[in-house]
Amino acid sequence: MNLKKISVAASVLAAFFVATPAMAACNDGKDRRVTIINDTSFTIMYLYGSNVGEDDWQEDVLGDDVVQPGGKVTVNFDDGTCYCYFDFKAVFDDESETIRNRYNVCTESSWRIYE
C-alpha cells in the first residue's frame, strides 16, 4: 500500500470515528424513553422534542402517527448527544399547542398532558 492510499484510508477512518458518536446511541446507561399521555379531548397531531438551547423544533417524532384522546405513545429521545434536557411541543387537531420546557428525559419517564 502506498503512502497516498494509507493517508486516504486514515482520513476515512478518522471521519468515521468523529461522525459515529452523533449517530449512535448514548452509552451512559440512562433511559431516555418518555411516555406521552394525552389526557385531553383533542388528538395530538405533532410532537416535537429538541435539546434545550436548539433554535428549532427538529422533526415531528410521531411521523405519520397521532395520539388520540386518552391514548399514549412512548418515544425514545436518545439522539446520541447524551443530552438529558429537552423542550417538548405538542400540537393538537384544533391547532392549539402546549409546550413543556427543560424536561429531564433521564430522570422522568412520562409527560401527562391535561386540558
Phi and psi in radians as a Rosetta constraint file:
Dihedral C 1 N 2 CA 2 C 2 CIRCULARHARMONIC -1.468 0.35
Dihedral N 2 CA 2 C 2 N 3 CIRCULARHARMONIC 3.001 0.35
Dihedral C 2 N 3 CA 3 C 3 CIRCULARHARMONIC -1.083 0.35
Dihedral N 3 CA 3 C 3 N 4 CIRCULARHARMONIC -0.646 0.35
Dihedral C 3 N 4 CA 4 C 4 CIRCULARHARMONIC -1.131 0.35
Dihedral N 4 CA 4 C 4 N 5 CIRCULARHARMONIC -0.759 0.35
Dihedral C 4 N 5 CA 5 C 5 CIRCULARHARMONIC -1.147 0.35
Dihedral N 5 CA 5 C 5 N 6 CIRCULARHARMONIC -0.662 0.35
Dihedral C 5 N 6 CA 6 C 6 CIRCULARHARMONIC -1.135 0.35
Dihedral N 6 CA 6 C 6 N 7 CIRCULARHARMONIC -0.728 0.35
Dihedral C 6 N 7 CA 7 C 7 CIRCULARHARMONIC -1.111 0.35
Dihedral N 7 CA 7 C 7 N 8 CIRCULARHARMONIC -0.761 0.35
Dihedral C 7 N 8 CA 8 C 8 CIRCULARHARMONIC -1.123 0.35
Dihedral N 8 CA 8 C 8 N 9 CIRCULARHARMONIC -0.773 0.35
Dihedral C 8 N 9 CA 9 C 9 CIRCULARHARMONIC -1.086 0.35
Dihedral N 9 CA 9 C 9 N 10 CIRCULARHARMONIC -0.714 0.35
Dihedral C 9 N 10 CA 10 C 10 CIRCULARHARMONIC -1.147 0.35
Dihedral N 10 CA 10 C 10 N 11 CIRCULARHARMONIC -0.679 0.35
Dihedral C 10 N 11 CA 11 C 11 CIRCULARHARMONIC -1.139 0.35
Dihedral N 11 CA 11 C 11 N 12 CIRCULARHARMONIC -0.745 0.35
Dihedral C 11 N 12 CA 12 C 12 CIRCULARHARMONIC -1.120 0.35
Dihedral N 12 CA 12 C 12 N 13 CIRCULARHARMONIC -0.764 0.35
Dihedral C 12 N 13 CA 13 C 13 CIRCULARHARMONIC -1.114 0.35
Dihedral N 13 CA 13 C 13 N 14 CIRCULARHARMONIC -0.735 0.35
Dihedral C 13 N 14 CA 14 C 14 CIRCULARHARMONIC -1.123 0.35
Dihedral N 14 CA 14 C 14 N 15 CIRCULARHARMONIC -0.730 0.35
Dihedral C 14 N 15 CA 15 C 15 CIRCULARHARMONIC -1.097 0.35
Dihedral N 15 CA 15 C 15 N 16 CIRCULARHARMONIC -0.665 0.35
Dihedral C 15 N 16 CA 16 C 16 CIRCULARHARMONIC -1.073 0.35
Dihedral N 16 CA 16 C 16 N 17 CIRCULARHARMONIC -0.818 0.35
Dihedral C 16 N 17 CA 17 C 17 CIRCULARHARMONIC -1.231 0.35
Dihedral N 17 CA 17 C 17 N 18 CIRCULARHARMONIC -0.493 0.35
Dihedral C 17 N 18 CA 18 C 18 CIRCULARHARMONIC -1.300 0.35
Dihedral N 18 CA 18 C 18 N 19 CIRCULARHARMONIC -0.697 0.35
Dihedral C 18 N 19 CA 19 C 19 CIRCULARHARMONIC -1.399 0.35
Dihedral N 19 CA 19 C 19 N 20 CIRCULARHARMONIC -0.512 0.35
Dihedral C 19 N 20 CA 20 C 20 CIRCULARHARMONIC -1.033 0.35
Dihedral N 20 CA 20 C 20 N 21 CIRCULARHARMONIC -0.764 0.35
Dihedral C 20 N 21 CA 21 C 21 CIRCULARHARMONIC -1.022 0.35
Dihedral N 21 CA 21 C 21 N 22 CIRCULARHARMONIC -0.604 0.35
Dihedral C 21 N 22 CA 22 C 22 CIRCULARHARMONIC -1.274 0.35
Dihedral N 22 CA 22 C 22 N 23 CIRCULARHARMONIC -0.405 0.35
Dihedral C 22 N 23 CA 23 C 23 CIRCULARHARMONIC -1.662 0.35
Dihedral N 23 CA 23 C 23 N 24 CIRCULARHARMONIC -0.327 0.35
Dihedral C 23 N 24 CA 24 C 24 CIRCULARHARMONIC -1.618 0.35
Dihedral N 24 CA 24 C 24 N 25 CIRCULARHARMONIC 2.873 0.35
Dihedral C 24 N 25 CA 25 C 25 CIRCULARHARMONIC -1.249 0.35
Dihedral N 25 CA 25 C 25 N 26 CIRCULARHARMONIC 2.676 0.35
Dihedral C 25 N 26 CA 26 C 26 CIRCULARHARMONIC -1.263 0.35
Dihedral N 26 CA 26 C 26 N 27 CIRCULARHARMONIC 2.391 0.35
Dihedral C 26 N 27 CA 27 C 27 CIRCULARHARMONIC -1.848 0.35
Dihedral N 27 CA 27 C 27 N 28 CIRCULARHARMONIC 0.660 0.35
Dihedral C 27 N 28 CA 28 C 28 CIRCULARHARMONIC -1.676 0.35
Dihedral N 28 CA 28 C 28 N 29 CIRCULARHARMONIC 0.078 0.35
Dihedral C 28 N 29 CA 29 C 29 CIRCULARHARMONIC 1.422 0.35
Dihedral N 29 CA 29 C 29 N 30 CIRCULARHARMONIC 0.064 0.35
Dihedral C 29 N 30 CA 30 C 30 CIRCULARHARMONIC -1.619 0.35
Dihedral N 30 CA 30 C 30 N 31 CIRCULARHARMONIC 2.368 0.35
Dihedral C 30 N 31 CA 31 C 31 CIRCULARHARMONIC -1.495 0.35
Dihedral N 31 CA 31 C 31 N 32 CIRCULARHARMONIC 2.073 0.35
Dihedral C 31 N 32 CA 32 C 32 CIRCULARHARMONIC -1.841 0.35
Dihedral N 32 CA 32 C 32 N 33 CIRCULARHARMONIC 0.371 0.35
Dihedral C 32 N 33 CA 33 C 33 CIRCULARHARMONIC -1.467 0.35
Dihedral N 33 CA 33 C 33 N 34 CIRCULARHARMONIC 2.357 0.35
Dihedral C 33 N 34 CA 34 C 34 CIRCULARHARMONIC -2.254 0.35
Dihedral N 34 CA 34 C 34 N 35 CIRCULARHARMONIC 2.301 0.35
Dihedral C 34 N 35 CA 35 C 35 CIRCULARHARMONIC -1.625 0.35
Dihedral N 35 CA 35 C 35 N 36 CIRCULARHARMONIC 2.115 0.35
Dihedral C 35 N 36 CA 36 C 36 CIRCULARHARMONIC -1.665 0.35
Dihedral N 36 CA 36 C 36 N 37 CIRCULARHARMONIC 2.108 0.35
Dihedral C 36 N 37 CA 37 C 37 CIRCULARHARMONIC -1.930 0.35
Dihedral N 37 CA 37 C 37 N 38 CIRCULARHARMONIC 2.130 0.35
Dihedral C 37 N 38 CA 38 C 38 CIRCULARHARMONIC -1.664 0.35
Dihedral N 38 CA 38 C 38 N 39 CIRCULARHARMONIC 1.634 0.35
Dihedral C 38 N 39 CA 39 C 39 CIRCULARHARMONIC -1.716 0.35
Dihedral N 39 CA 39 C 39 N 40 CIRCULARHARMONIC 0.684 0.35
Dihedral C 39 N 40 CA 40 C 40 CIRCULARHARMONIC -2.013 0.35
Dihedral N 40 CA 40 C 40 N 41 CIRCULARHARMONIC 3.077 0.35
Dihedral C 40 N 41 CA 41 C 41 CIRCULARHARMONIC -1.695 0.35
Dihedral N 41 CA 41 C 41 N 42 CIRCULARHARMONIC 0.221 0.35
Dihedral C 41 N 42 CA 42 C 42 CIRCULARHARMONIC -2.077 0.35
Dihedral N 42 CA 42 C 42 N 43 CIRCULARHARMONIC 2.628 0.35
Dihedral C 42 N 43 CA 43 C 43 CIRCULARHARMONIC -1.410 0.35
Dihedral N 43 CA 43 C 43 N 44 CIRCULARHARMONIC 2.334 0.35
Dihedral C 43 N 44 CA 44 C 44 CIRCULARHARMONIC -1.408 0.35
Dihedral N 44 CA 44 C 44 N 45 CIRCULARHARMONIC 2.031 0.35
Dihedral C 44 N 45 CA 45 C 45 CIRCULARHARMONIC -1.582 0.35
Dihedral N 45 CA 45 C 45 N 46 CIRCULARHARMONIC -0.622 0.35
Dihedral C 45 N 46 CA 46 C 46 CIRCULARHARMONIC -2.406 0.35
Dihedral N 46 CA 46 C 46 N 47 CIRCULARHARMONIC 2.493 0.35
Dihedral C 46 N 47 CA 47 C 47 CIRCULARHARMONIC -2.383 0.35
Dihedral N 47 CA 47 C 47 N 48 CIRCULARHARMONIC 2.179 0.35
Dihedral C 47 N 48 CA 48 C 48 CIRCULARHARMONIC -2.082 0.35
Dihedral N 48 CA 48 C 48 N 49 CIRCULARHARMONIC 2.493 0.35
Dihedral C 48 N 49 CA 49 C 49 CIRCULARHARMONIC -2.456 0.35
Dihedral N 49 CA 49 C 49 N 50 CIRCULARHARMONIC 2.107 0.35
Dihedral C 49 N 50 CA 50 C 50 CIRCULARHARMONIC -2.262 0.35
Dihedral N 50 CA 50 C 50 N 51 CIRCULARHARMONIC 2.553 0.35
Dihedral C 50 N 51 CA 51 C 51 CIRCULARHARMONIC -0.955 0.35
Dihedral N 51 CA 51 C 51 N 52 CIRCULARHARMONIC 2.419 0.35
Dihedral C 51 N 52 CA 52 C 52 CIRCULARHARMONIC -0.955 0.35
Dihedral N 52 CA 52 C 52 N 53 CIRCULARHARMONIC 2.330 0.35
Dihedral C 52 N 53 CA 53 C 53 CIRCULARHARMONIC 1.725 0.35
Dihedral N 53 CA 53 C 53 N 54 CIRCULARHARMONIC -0.195 0.35
Dihedral C 53 N 54 CA 54 C 54 CIRCULARHARMONIC -1.245 0.35
Dihedral N 54 CA 54 C 54 N 55 CIRCULARHARMONIC 2.640 0.35
Dihedral C 54 N 55 CA 55 C 55 CIRCULARHARMONIC -1.547 0.35
Dihedral N 55 CA 55 C 55 N 56 CIRCULARHARMONIC -0.214 0.35
Dihedral C 55 N 56 CA 56 C 56 CIRCULARHARMONIC -2.390 0.35
Dihedral N 56 CA 56 C 56 N 57 CIRCULARHARMONIC 3.004 0.35
Dihedral C 56 N 57 CA 57 C 57 CIRCULARHARMONIC -1.522 0.35
Dihedral N 57 CA 57 C 57 N 58 CIRCULARHARMONIC 0.021 0.35
Dihedral C 57 N 58 CA 58 C 58 CIRCULARHARMONIC 1.104 0.35
Dihedral N 58 CA 58 C 58 N 59 CIRCULARHARMONIC -2.612 0.35
Dihedral C 58 N 59 CA 59 C 59 CIRCULARHARMONIC -1.643 0.35
Dihedral N 59 CA 59 C 59 N 60 CIRCULARHARMONIC 2.783 0.35
Dihedral C 59 N 60 CA 60 C 60 CIRCULARHARMONIC -1.268 0.35
Dihedral N 60 CA 60 C 60 N 61 CIRCULARHARMONIC 2.013 0.35
Dihedral C 60 N 61 CA 61 C 61 CIRCULARHARMONIC -1.294 0.35
Dihedral N 61 CA 61 C 61 N 62 CIRCULARHARMONIC -0.203 0.35
Dihedral C 61 N 62 CA 62 C 62 CIRCULARHARMONIC -1.431 0.35
Dihedral N 62 CA 62 C 62 N 63 CIRCULARHARMONIC -0.354 0.35
Dihedral C 62 N 63 CA 63 C 63 CIRCULARHARMONIC 1.077 0.35
Dihedral N 63 CA 63 C 63 N 64 CIRCULARHARMONIC -2.171 0.35
Dihedral C 63 N 64 CA 64 C 64 CIRCULARHARMONIC -1.490 0.35
Dihedral N 64 CA 64 C 64 N 65 CIRCULARHARMONIC -0.090 0.35
Dihedral C 64 N 65 CA 65 C 65 CIRCULARHARMONIC -1.494 0.35
Dihedral N 65 CA 65 C 65 N 66 CIRCULARHARMONIC 2.876 0.35
Dihedral C 65 N 66 CA 66 C 66 CIRCULARHARMONIC -2.368 0.35
Dihedral N 66 CA 66 C 66 N 67 CIRCULARHARMONIC 2.911 0.35
Dihedral C 66 N 67 CA 67 C 67 CIRCULARHARMONIC -2.046 0.35
Dihedral N 67 CA 67 C 67 N 68 CIRCULARHARMONIC 1.918 0.35
Dihedral C 67 N 68 CA 68 C 68 CIRCULARHARMONIC -1.193 0.35
Dihedral N 68 CA 68 C 68 N 69 CIRCULARHARMONIC 2.787 0.35
Dihedral C 68 N 69 CA 69 C 69 CIRCULARHARMONIC -0.962 0.35
Dihedral N 69 CA 69 C 69 N 70 CIRCULARHARMONIC 2.298 0.35
Dihedral C 69 N 70 CA 70 C 70 CIRCULARHARMONIC 1.437 0.35
Dihedral N 70 CA 70 C 70 N 71 CIRCULARHARMONIC -0.066 0.35
Dihedral C 70 N 71 CA 71 C 71 CIRCULARHARMONIC -1.622 0.35
Dihedral N 71 CA 71 C 71 N 72 CIRCULARHARMONIC 3.080 0.35
Dihedral C 71 N 72 CA 72 C 72 CIRCULARHARMONIC -2.637 0.35
Dihedral N 72 CA 72 C 72 N 73 CIRCULARHARMONIC 2.805 0.35
Dihedral C 72 N 73 CA 73 C 73 CIRCULARHARMONIC -2.553 0.35
Dihedral N 73 CA 73 C 73 N 74 CIRCULARHARMONIC 2.505 0.35
Dihedral C 73 N 74 CA 74 C 74 CIRCULARHARMONIC -1.867 0.35
Dihedral N 74 CA 74 C 74 N 75 CIRCULARHARMONIC 2.246 0.35
Dihedral C 74 N 75 CA 75 C 75 CIRCULARHARMONIC -2.151 0.35
Dihedral N 75 CA 75 C 75 N 76 CIRCULARHARMONIC 2.360 0.35
Dihedral C 75 N 76 CA 76 C 76 CIRCULARHARMONIC -1.616 0.35
Dihedral N 76 CA 76 C 76 N 77 CIRCULARHARMONIC 1.978 0.35
Dihedral C 76 N 77 CA 77 C 77 CIRCULARHARMONIC -1.642 0.35
Dihedral N 77 CA 77 C 77 N 78 CIRCULARHARMONIC 0.336 0.35
Dihedral C 77 N 78 CA 78 C 78 CIRCULARHARMONIC -1.356 0.35
Dihedral N 78 CA 78 C 78 N 79 CIRCULARHARMONIC 1.739 0.35
Dihedral C 78 N 79 CA 79 C 79 CIRCULARHARMONIC -1.763 0.35
Dihedral N 79 CA 79 C 79 N 80 CIRCULARHARMONIC 0.182 0.35
Dihedral C 79 N 80 CA 80 C 80 CIRCULARHARMONIC 1.542 0.35
Dihedral N 80 CA 80 C 80 N 81 CIRCULARHARMONIC -0.085 0.35
Dihedral C 80 N 81 CA 81 C 81 CIRCULARHARMONIC -1.562 0.35
Dihedral N 81 CA 81 C 81 N 82 CIRCULARHARMONIC -0.220 0.35
Dihedral C 81 N 82 CA 82 C 82 CIRCULARHARMONIC 1.203 0.35
Dihedral N 82 CA 82 C 82 N 83 CIRCULARHARMONIC 0.237 0.35
Dihedral C 82 N 83 CA 83 C 83 CIRCULARHARMONIC -1.193 0.35
Dihedral N 83 CA 83 C 83 N 84 CIRCULARHARMONIC 2.551 0.35
Dihedral C 83 N 84 CA 84 C 84 CIRCULARHARMONIC -1.895 0.35
Dihedral N 84 CA 84 C 84 N 85 CIRCULARHARMONIC -0.457 0.35
Dihedral C 84 N 85 CA 85 C 85 CIRCULARHARMONIC -1.754 0.35
Dihedral N 85 CA 85 C 85 N 86 CIRCULARHARMONIC 2.159 0.35
Dihedral C 85 N 86 CA 86 C 86 CIRCULARHARMONIC -2.222 0.35
Dihedral N 86 CA 86 C 86 N 87 CIRCULARHARMONIC 2.654 0.35
Dihedral C 86 N 87 CA 87 C 87 CIRCULARHARMONIC -1.764 0.35
Dihedral N 87 CA 87 C 87 N 88 CIRCULARHARMONIC 2.377 0.35
Dihedral C 87 N 88 CA 88 C 88 CIRCULARHARMONIC -2.015 0.35
Dihedral N 88 CA 88 C 88 N 89 CIRCULARHARMONIC 2.576 0.35
Dihedral C 88 N 89 CA 89 C 89 CIRCULARHARMONIC -2.432 0.35
Dihedral N 89 CA 89 C 89 N 90 CIRCULARHARMONIC 2.205 0.35
Dihedral C 89 N 90 CA 90 C 90 CIRCULARHARMONIC -1.926 0.35
Dihedral N 90 CA 90 C 90 N 91 CIRCULARHARMONIC 2.311 0.35
Dihedral C 90 N 91 CA 91 C 91 CIRCULARHARMONIC -2.011 0.35
Dihedral N 91 CA 91 C 91 N 92 CIRCULARHARMONIC 2.247 0.35
Dihedral C 91 N 92 CA 92 C 92 CIRCULARHARMONIC -1.714 0.35
Dihedral N 92 CA 92 C 92 N 93 CIRCULARHARMONIC 2.940 0.35
Dihedral C 92 N 93 CA 93 C 93 CIRCULARHARMONIC -1.174 0.35
Dihedral N 93 CA 93 C 93 N 94 CIRCULARHARMONIC -0.275 0.35
Dihedral C 93 N 94 CA 94 C 94 CIRCULARHARMONIC -1.610 0.35
Dihedral N 94 CA 94 C 94 N 95 CIRCULARHARMONIC 0.153 0.35
Dihedral C 94 N 95 CA 95 C 95 CIRCULARHARMONIC 1.294 0.35
Dihedral N 95 CA 95 C 95 N 96 CIRCULARHARMONIC 0.103 0.35
Dihedral C 95 N 96 CA 96 C 96 CIRCULARHARMONIC -1.360 0.35
Dihedral N 96 CA 96 C 96 N 97 CIRCULARHARMONIC 2.894 0.35
Dihedral C 96 N 97 CA 97 C 97 CIRCULARHARMONIC -2.562 0.35
Dihedral N 97 CA 97 C 97 N 98 CIRCULARHARMONIC 2.756 0.35
Dihedral C 97 N 98 CA 98 C 98 CIRCULARHARMONIC -2.317 0.35
Dihedral N 98 CA 98 C 98 N 99 CIRCULARHARMONIC 2.512 0.35
Dihedral C 98 N 99 CA 99 C 99 CIRCULARHARMONIC -2.159 0.35
Dihedral N 99 CA 99 C 99 N 100 CIRCULARHARMONIC 2.392 0.35
Dihedral C 99 N 100 CA 100 C 100 CIRCULARHARMONIC -2.124 0.35
Dihedral N 100 CA 100 C 100 N 101 CIRCULARHARMONIC 2.051 0.35
Dihedral C 100 N 101 CA 101 C 101 CIRCULARHARMONIC -1.679 0.35
Dihedral N 101 CA 101 C 101 N 102 CIRCULARHARMONIC 2.596 0.35
Dihedral C 101 N 102 CA 102 C 102 CIRCULARHARMONIC 0.925 0.35
Dihedral N 102 CA 102 C 102 N 103 CIRCULARHARMONIC 0.834 0.35
Dihedral C 102 N 103 CA 103 C 103 CIRCULARHARMONIC -1.424 0.35
Dihedral N 103 CA 103 C 103 N 104 CIRCULARHARMONIC 2.241 0.35
Dihedral C 103 N 104 CA 104 C 104 CIRCULARHARMONIC -1.572 0.35
Dihedral N 104 CA 104 C 104 N 105 CIRCULARHARMONIC 1.762 0.35
Dihedral C 104 N 105 CA 105 C 105 CIRCULARHARMONIC -1.287 0.35
Dihedral N 105 CA 105 C 105 N 106 CIRCULARHARMONIC -0.177 0.35
Dihedral C 105 N 106 CA 106 C 106 CIRCULARHARMONIC -1.508 0.35
Dihedral N 106 CA 106 C 106 N 107 CIRCULARHARMONIC -0.385 0.35
Dihedral C 106 N 107 CA 107 C 107 CIRCULARHARMONIC -2.085 0.35
Dihedral N 107 CA 107 C 107 N 108 CIRCULARHARMONIC -0.333 0.35
Dihedral C 107 N 108 CA 108 C 108 CIRCULARHARMONIC -1.946 0.35
Dihedral N 108 CA 108 C 108 N 109 CIRCULARHARMONIC 2.510 0.35
Dihedral C 108 N 109 CA 109 C 109 CIRCULARHARMONIC -2.067 0.35
Dihedral N 109 CA 109 C 109 N 110 CIRCULARHARMONIC -0.060 0.35
Dihedral C 109 N 110 CA 110 C 110 CIRCULARHARMONIC -2.609 0.35
Dihedral N 110 CA 110 C 110 N 111 CIRCULARHARMONIC 2.599 0.35
Dihedral C 110 N 111 CA 111 C 111 CIRCULARHARMONIC -2.208 0.35
Dihedral N 111 CA 111 C 111 N 112 CIRCULARHARMONIC 1.935 0.35
Dihedral C 111 N 112 CA 112 C 112 CIRCULARHARMONIC -1.659 0.35
Dihedral N 112 CA 112 C 112 N 113 CIRCULARHARMONIC 2.134 0.35
Dihedral C 112 N 113 CA 113 C 113 CIRCULARHARMONIC -1.775 0.35
Dihedral N 113 CA 113 C 113 N 114 CIRCULARHARMONIC 2.114 0.35
Dihedral C 113 N 114 CA 114 C 114 CIRCULARHARMONIC -1.880 0.35
Dihedral N 114 CA 114 C 114 N 115 CIRCULARHARMONIC 2.860 0.35
